[in-house]
Amino acid sequence: MNIRAKLTLQFSIIVASLLVLFSSAVYYFSATYRKEEFFSRLKDRALTTAKLLVNVEEVDINLLKIIDRNTINALSEERILVYDVEGEVVYASRENAQINVSPAQIEQVRRYKYIEFSDGRFEVIGMMYSNNSLEYIFFASAYDQFGRSKLQNLRNVLLIGLVVGIVIILISGRLFAGQALVPIAKLNTEVGEITAQKLNMRVNEGNRKDEVALLAMNFNRMLERLSAAFEMQQNFVSNASHELRTPLASIISQLQVSLTKDRSTDEYKEVLRSVLDDTRNLSKLTNGLLELAQSSVESQKFLFRPVRMDEALFEAQEELKAQHPDYQFYINFEVLPEDESALQIFGNEHLLKTVFLNLMENACKFSDDKKVEIRLGFEKNEINIQFIDKGVGIPEGDLEKIFEPFYRSINAQQVHGYGIGLSLCQKIVQLHKGALKVDSTVSEGTTITLTFPFFRKKSSGQHRA
């Protein structure tokens, strides 16, 4: 069942239910009023007869029968029976007049003085009437022909109105649902026209206020993110292919040249050294691509544990120092916390060391003095780490692009690299719910600031960031 049919059905059921409840209430209260009004009239007729029979001496039983038969206010099929205290009938308004009265009902009249009940299509009342220590029990019965006729007519009108109303509700509900779904149908048509080759298309956002407009706006924002991710993926594949092709082509060409003729042992060694250098560069590039892919994997979070940031920094420094003895590192603790746990964050130690290695290596690599200053500070509930160099700096126009894989600033192209490091660092920092900020001035240097939330323990003993 489509949405239009569901809306039509739901709308029709709700409104039809209201109509049924309203019609039922009208009929119920009308029927109750008819019965109460008829019992009141029946009681008045019984009282009139009782007064004439008991209080007026000039009226005997035969005269009272004549009066009852010819009164203007007589009710349809009216019957009145009068019992004495012994339960014997002392008066009947008609010959052979009968009212189905049981001894229990007579006893109820004696106890409660007045009762009402129905006997088939007849309404019946029973009451006590006394005069000069004489007590009589009166039962009056009649058929409310006029009231029941009006009630029948009301029932027919309500049923016809209900049927016609439901038909109108179904038609109007379908039209209403169709009209309400027009914007969604248009949106669906527009979405169907968007393909991988048309990611620049956007759907109509309408009045930008109602729910459909909000859906369109969110969809357009999603398209912008998809378009950016798709473009980044294309650039990544293109750049990765280019970067991988260069060392491979170099290896192949050197091996082909070396095989063209016999060479000396030293010449072969020189070729092998060159191939080894290219292979190392290729391995470094491949590892960088692998780490870049793995840094976005949510499963890394399952490897999270408390990590001491100062220890991770020192370990990364030692590892980089072993690879590049000419690099210089200055780690400065601005303010030491009283509680050593403030030095911890909840994270993946290997990934964090990868960030530190990349940032320290970049700072030294692009600085003439091969030096980096590292400042570790604390503010409120955060740990701040700054990597400061006096290198070539980054042009302002390149600051927004340096986190794209394989993008290299103009100032960085004279130094060997692949443009993977900063993109990798940003993904790892985001995975740790941190922030990475770059401030740079050309020819003066660059400052990269990392911010991480403190590590805390839950009351249950579990860790969180």
Secondary structure, 3 states (H helix, E strand, C coil): CCHHHHHHHHHHHHHHHHHHHHHHHHHHHHHHHHHHHHHHHHHHHHHHHHHHHHCCCCCCHHHHHHHHHHCCCCCCCCEEEEECCCCCEEEECCCCCCCCCCHHHHHHHHHHCEEEEEECCEEEEEEEEEECCEEEEEEEEECCHHHHHHHHHHHHHHHHHHHHHHHHHHHHHHHHHHHHCHHHHHHHHHHHCCCHHHCCCCCCCCCCCCHHHHHHHHHHHHHHHHHHHHHHHHHHHHHHHHHHHHHHHHHHHHHHHHHCCCCCHHHHHHHHHHHHHHHHHHHHHHHHHHHHHHCCCHHHHHHCEEEEHHHHHHHHHHHHHHHCCCCEEEEEECCCCCCHHHHEEEECHHHHHHHHHHHHHHHHHCCCCCEEEEEEEEECCEEEEEEEECCCCCCHHHCCCCCCCCCCCHHHCCCCCCCCHHHHHHHHHHHCCCEEEEEEECCCEEEEEEEEECCEECCCCCEEC
